[in-house]
């Protein structure tokens, strides 16, 4: 009798367990996500690749109800609740990653630009929208009222002289105890006032210390301009004050814009700066920064965003899209923001290996239309390099050199060989430490330097009150 009683208890317990484990409306048909993905692989004959950390411990409600005849639709239904997406990774292969808010399907990006463009039909209507956009962007960046410029002398290293140009490293205070750091390239010999060209860095290894960045700035200096190359926030020497992960915070976008404004304030106050000839060029994230700064700062007269501009890509780093500027005026995108440069000359450099791959097909014609309203259709140009990838290589630099020479009155002959090709061979590539402002190990960083993102946020909030 005791045996029968124990057996009955065991069966009741097991039945209760299986009842609880059974998928039904009581538990919302929940299944572990990793098991669901294995079922998808079996059912559709595909392979799905993912990092364990993306799926570990995640339960999917109404799991089997999300399956559809099409595997891609099924993956979309299954992954959407977790802000995950699946991308094609070969024949019957998929790779799961985080949802990318900043990357749209091409047709979606084009449709959005068409929706935006339908709101204005002529230059006066566009100028009204542009005013609205500019004010909103400044407000979203929290820069509608600029914080006071700290009364602080720039920190400048001794001049280094090379073939046809000089270099000095400079740190400019943009908030109390916070600097933007860079290197100022100038022609070794010149008379009178010369153009100013900002060169923001992009998201490539070695930051502004890279060879291609040095080549570009030195070449522009040899052509007759002062070219300032500067760090992104929490990159380069900014890492003496902040952590790498701080670069991926929304405020990074604001601090970088403030840094560029203060760089212009400083450079354009120099006695040898021609305030009527001011340019900016940057690649990748530096290209997004180029578009933004040209839109909000009328002192910039010529711009050249490189491998960055697209209606279906909003900038994958918070330093490009971390502040909510794209909600302005009922919604905008980077191509419309680039149109805010009109009628100031603008060169768009694109390639076939990134999100600029279709620039000539839809986005550039929109820009041409906007410039045509001012009778300046020829002042927006596109150099498209379909066989090239995402970099700031010689082809891209050549396009920038010739454009800046055309519109800023620079001497392109200074960097050409006997056959008219660009020759950068006489430019010296410096070792990284030579480009530091604060010493080989940061030993010259002032004692009152702000350190840590929380301290920066507090100082910024106090400065804009």
C-alpha positions in Angstrom: 0.0 0.0 0.0 2.8 2.4 0.9 4.5 1.5 -2.4 1.4 2.3 -4.4 0.9 5.6 -2.6 4.5 6.6 -3.4 4.1 5.6 -7.0 1.0 7.7 -7.3 2.7 10.7 -5.8 5.5 10.3 -8.2 3.2 10.2 -11.2 1.2 13.2 -10.0 4.5 15.1 -9.6 5.7 14.1 -13.1 2.4 15.0 -14.7 2.5 18.4 -13.0 6.0 18.9 -14.3 5.0 18.0 -17.8 1.9 20.2 -17.6 4.0 23.1 -16.6 6.6 22.5 -19.3 3.9 22.1 -22.0 3.8 25.2 -24.2 0.3 26.8 -24.0 -1.3 30.1 -23.5 -0.7 29.9 -19.8 3.0 30.4 -20.3 2.5 32.2 -23.6 4.0 29.3 -25.6 7.5 30.4 -24.3 10.7 28.6 -25.5 14.3 29.4 -25.0 15.6 31.4 -28.0 18.6 29.1 -28.6 16.2 26.2 -29.0 14.0 28.1 -31.3 17.0 28.9 -33.5 18.0 25.2 -33.7 14.4 24.4 -34.8 14.7 27.1 -37.5 18.0 25.5 -38.7 16.3 22.1 -38.9 13.1 23.2 -40.5 14.5 25.4 -43.2 17.9 23.7 -43.8 19.9 26.7 -42.9 22.9 27.5 -40.6 22.6 30.4 -38.1 25.7 31.9 -36.6 25.6 34.0 -33.4 27.5 34.9 -30.2 26.2 33.0 -27.2 25.9 36.2 -25.3 23.2 37.4 -27.7 20.8 34.6 -27.0 21.8 33.2 -23.6 18.9 33.2 -21.1 16.4 34.7 -23.4 12.8 33.3 -23.6 10.7 33.9 -26.7 6.9 34.1 -26.1 4.6 32.5 -28.7 7.7 31.0 -30.3 6.2 28.5 -32.7 3.4 30.9 -33.7 6.1 33.2 -35.3 7.1 30.6 -37.9 6.2 31.4 -41.5 6.9 29.6 -44.8 9.8 32.0 -45.6 12.9 31.6 -43.4 13.8 35.3 -43.4 10.3 36.4 -42.4 10.5 33.8 -39.6 13.9 35.1 -38.4 12.5 38.6 -38.4 9.5 37.6 -36.3 11.6 35.6 -33.9 14.4 38.1 -33.4 12.5 41.4 -33.4 11.4 41.2 -29.7 15.0 41.1 -28.6 16.2 43.9 -30.9 18.2 41.4 -32.9 18.4 40.9 -36.7 19.6 38.2 -39.1 21.8 39.0 -42.1 22.5 36.8 -45.0 26.0 35.3 -44.6 26.3 33.1 -47.6 24.2 30.4 -49.2 21.6 29.2 -46.6 23.7 30.9 -43.9 22.7 33.7 -41.6 24.4 35.8 -38.9 22.6 37.3 -35.9 23.5 40.7 -34.6 22.1 43.6 -32.7 19.4 45.7 -34.4 21.1 48.6 -36.2 18.8 51.6 -35.9 21.1 53.7 -38.1 21.2 51.3 -41.1 18.1 51.2 -43.3 17.3 49.2 -46.4 18.3 51.2 -49.5 14.7 51.5 -50.7 13.6 52.7 -47.2 16.3 55.4 -47.1 15.4 56.6 -50.6 11.7 56.7 -49.8 12.4 58.7 -46.6 14.5 61.2 -48.6 11.7 61.5 -51.1 9.2 62.1 -48.3 11.4 64.8 -46.9 12.0 66.5 -50.2 8.3 66.6 -51.0 7.9 69.3 -48.3 9.6 72.1 -50.3 9.4 73.1 -54.0 11.6 76.1 -54.3 14.5 78.0 -52.7 12.4 80.2 -50.3 10.5 77.2 -49.0 13.8 75.3 -48.6 15.4 78.3 -46.8 12.5 78.4 -44.3 13.0 74.7 -43.6 16.7 75.1 -43.4 16.3 77.7 -40.7 14.0 75.4 -38.7 16.5 72.5 -39.1 19.5 74.5 -38.0 17.8 75.9 -34.9 16.5 72.4 -33.9 19.8 70.7 -34.5 21.6 73.2 -32.3 18.9 72.7 -29.6 19.2 68.9 -29.8 23.0 69.2 -29.5 22.4 71.5 -26.5 24.5 74.2 -28.3 21.8 76.7 -29.1 23.4 78.7 -26.3 27.2 78.1 -26.4 28.9 77.5 -23.1 31.5 80.2 -22.2 34.9 79.8 -23.7 37.4 79.2 -20.9 40.0 82.0 -20.6 43.0 79.8 -21.3 45.9 80.1 -23.6 46.4 77.3 -26.1 49.1 74.8 -25.3 51.4 74.7 -28.3 54.5 72.5 -28.9 57.6 73.7 -30.7 57.4 74.0 -34.4 58.7 71.2 -36.6 59.8 72.1 -40.2 59.6 69.8 -43.2 59.7 70.0 -46.9 57.4 72.9 -47.7 55.4 72.8 -44.5 55.5 73.1 -40.7 53.7 71.3 -37.9 52.9 72.2 -34.3 50.7 70.4 -31.9 48.0 72.4 -30.1 45.5 71.8 -27.3 42.6 74.2 -27.0 40.4 74.4 -23.9 36.7 74.0 -24.8 35.4 73.7 -21.3 37.2 74.2 -18.0 39.8 71.4 -17.8 38.7 69.9 -21.1 40.8 70.1 -24.3 40.5 69.3 -28.0 43.9 68.2 -29.3 45.3 68.3 -32.8 48.2 69.3 -35.1 48.3 72.5 -37.1 50.0 72.2 -40.5 51.1 75.4 -42.3 53.0 76.3 -45.5 56.7 76.9 -44.6 56.6 80.1 -46.7 53.6 82.3 -47.4 52.5 85.9 -47.6 49.3 87.5 -46.4 46.2 85.6 -45.3 45.7 81.9 -46.2 42.8 79.5 -46.1 41.8 77.4 -43.1 40.8 73.7 -43.5 39.5 71.6 -40.6 40.4 67.9 -40.8 38.3 65.9 -38.3 39.4 62.3 -37.7 37.4 59.2 -38.7 36.9 55.8 -37.1 40.1 54.2 -38.3 43.0 52.7 -36.3 45.7 55.1 -35.1 43.3 58.1 -35.1 44.9 61.3 -36.5 48.4 59.7 -36.3 47.7 57.6 -39.4 49.8 58.1 -42.4 46.9 59.0 -44.7 45.8 61.7 -42.3 49.3 63.2 -42.1 49.6 63.0 -45.9 46.4 64.9 -46.4 47.1 67.7 -44.0 50.7 68.2 -45.1 49.7 68.2 -48.7 47.0 70.9 -48.0 49.7 72.9 -46.2 52.1 72.6 -49.1 49.3 73.9 -51.4 49.0 77.0 -49.2 46.5 76.4 -46.5 46.6 76.0 -42.7 45.2 72.5 -42.0 44.2 71.5 -38.5 43.9 67.7 -37.8 42.1 67.0 -34.5 41.0 64.1 -32.3 37.5 62.8 -32.0 36.2 62.9 -28.4 37.7 60.0 -26.3 40.1 59.2 -29.0 43.8 60.0 -29.3 45.1 62.2 -26.5 41.5 62.7 -25.2 42.0 59.2 -23.7 44.2 60.9 -21.1 41.0 62.3 -19.7 38.3 59.9 -20.8 37.7 56.2 -21.5 37.3 54.6 -24.9 33.7 53.6 -24.1 32.9 57.3 -23.5 33.2 57.9 -27.2 30.1 55.8 -27.6 27.9 58.1 -25.5 25.5 60.5 -27.0 27.2 63.6 -25.5 30.3 62.7 -27.6 28.5 64.2 -30.6 28.0 67.5 -28.8 31.5 67.7 -27.4 33.0 67.1 -30.9 30.8 69.8 -32.4 31.8 72.2 -29.6 35.4 71.3 -30.2 35.1 72.2 -33.9 33.4 75.5 -33.1 36.2 76.4 -30.7 38.9 75.4 -33.2 37.4 77.7 -35.8 37.2 80.5 -33.1 40.9 80.1 -32.5 42.1 79.7 -36.1 40.0 82.4 -37.6 41.3 84.9 -35.0 44.9 84.3 -36.2 46.2 87.3 -38.1 47.2 85.1 -41.1 43.8 83.3 -41.4 41.5 84.2 -44.4 38.1 84.1 -42.9 36.5 84.1 -46.4 38.2 80.8 -47.3 37.4 78.2 -44.8 37.0 74.5 -45.6 36.4 71.2 -43.8 37.0 67.6 -44.9 36.8 64.3 -43.1 36.2 60.6 -43.8 33.8 58.1 -42.3 32.8 59.4 -38.9 34.8 62.5 -39.7 32.7 62.8 -42.8 29.5 62.8 -40.8 31.1 65.5 -38.6 32.0 67.4 -41.7 28.3 67.4 -42.8 27.1 68.4 -39.4 29.5 71.3 -38.9 28.9 72.7 -42.3 25.1 72.7 -41.6 25.4 74.5 -38.3 28.4 76.9 -38.8 28.1 79.4 -41.7 31.8 80.3 -41.4 32.6 77.1 -43.3 32.6 77.9 -47.0 33.7 74.6 -48.6 33.1 71.1 -47.5 34.1 67.6 -48.6 32.6 64.6 -46.7 34.4 61.4 -47.7 32.9 57.9 -47.6 30.2 58.8 -45.2 27.1 60.4 -46.8 24.0 58.3 -47.4 20.2 58.5 -47.1 20.1 54.9 -45.8 22.8 55.2 -43.2 22.6 57.7 -40.2 26.0 57.0 -38.6 26.8 53.9 -36.6 28.5 55.7 -33.7 26.8 57.8 -31.1 29.3 60.6 -32.0 27.3 60.7 -35.3 23.8 60.0 -34.2 23.8 59.9 -30.4 21.9 63.2 -30.1 18.4 63.3 -31.5 19.0 65.6 -34.4 17.4 63.3 -37.0 13.9 63.9 -35.5 14.1 67.6 -36.3 11.4 69.2 -38.4 9.3 66.1 -38.6 12.3 63.9 -39.4 15.5 64.5 -41.5 18.4 62.5 -42.7 22.1 63.1 -43.4 21.6 63.9 -47.1 19.1 66.7 -46.3 21.5 67.9 -43.6 24.2 67.9 -46.3 21.9 70.0 -48.5 22.0 72.7 -45.9 25.5 73.6 -47.2 23.9 74.9 -50.5 25.0 77.0 -52.2 28.4 76.7 -50.6 30.7 74.3 -52.7 30.5 70.7 -51.6 32.3 67.5 -52.8 30.8 64.1 -51.9 33.3 61.2 -52.2 31.7 57.8 -52.3 32.8 54.2 -53.1 31.4 50.8 -53.9 32.4 49.1 -50.6 30.2 50.7 -48.0 26.8 52.5 -47.5 27.8 55.2 -50.0 27.7 52.6 -52.8 24.6 54.0 -54.6 25.3 57.8 -54.1 25.1 58.6 -57.9 21.7 56.9 -58.3 19.4 58.8 -55.9 21.1 60.9 -53.2 23.4 63.0 -55.4 20.6 64.0 -57.9 18.7 65.3 -54.9 21.7 67.4 -53.9 22.1 68.7 -57.5 18.4 69.7 -57.5 18.9 71.7 -54.3 22.0 73.5 -55.6 20.2 74.2 -58.9 17.7 76.3 -57.0 20.6 78.7 -56.4 22.0 78.5 -59.9 24.9 76.5 -58.5 24.3 73.0 -59.7 28.0 72.6 -60.6 29.2 73.5 -57.2 28.1 70.2 -55.7 30.2 67.4 -57.1 30.4 63.6 -56.6 33.5 61.5 -57.1 32.3 57.9 -57.1 34.8 55.1 -56.9 32.8 51.9 -57.4 35.7 49.5 -57.2 37.1 51.0 -54.0 36.4 50.4 -50.3 35.9 52.4 -47.1 39.1 54.4 -46.6 40.7 57.7 -47.3 43.2 56.5 -49.9 45.0 58.3 -52.5 42.1 58.4 -55.0 39.9 60.1 -52.3 42.7 62.4 -51.2 43.3 63.4 -54.9 39.7 64.4 -55.3 39.8 66.5 -52.2 43.0 68.2 -53.1 41.7 69.2 -56.5 38.4 70.4 -55.1 39.9 72.5 -52.4 42.4 74.0 -54.9 39.5 74.9 -57.2 37.3 76.6 -54.5 39.9 77.9 -52.0 42.5 79.1 -54.4 45.2 76.7 -53.5 48.2 75.8 -55.6 47.7 72.2 -56.8 51.0 72.4 -58.7 52.8 72.3 -55.3 52.0 68.6 -54.9 52.0 67.4 -58.6 54.8 65.7 -60.4 56.0 66.4 -63.9 53.1 64.5 -65.4 50.4 66.2 -63.4 49.8 63.3 -60.9 49.6 63.9 -57.2 53.0 63.3 -55.5 53.0 62.9 -51.7 56.5 61.3 -51.6 58.2 64.4 -50.1 55.9 64.4 -47.1 57.4 63.1 -43.8 55.3 60.6 -41.8 56.0 61.3 -38.2 56.0 58.8 -35.4 53.0 59.0 -33.2 54.7 60.5 -30.1 55.8 63.5 -32.1 52.1 64.5 -32.5 51.3 64.5 -28.8 50.6 67.8 -27.1 50.9 66.5 -23.5 54.1 64.5 -23.7 55.1 60.9 -24.4 53.2 59.6 -21.4 50.7 62.4 -20.7 53.0 63.9 -18.2 52.3 67.5 -19.3 48.5 67.2 -18.9 47.6 70.1 -16.6 46.8 69.2 -13.0 43.3 70.7 -13.3 42.3 68.4 -16.2 38.9 66.9 -15.9 38.8 63.2 -15.8 35.8 60.9 -16.2 32.6 61.2 -18.2 30.5 62.0 -15.1 32.6 65.0 -14.3 32.5 66.1 -17.9 28.7 65.9 -18.0 28.4 67.9 -14.8 30.8 70.6 -16.1 28.9 70.8 -19.4 25.5 71.0 -17.7 26.7 73.8 -15.5 28.2 75.6 -18.5 25.0 75.7 -20.6 22.7 76.9 -17.8 
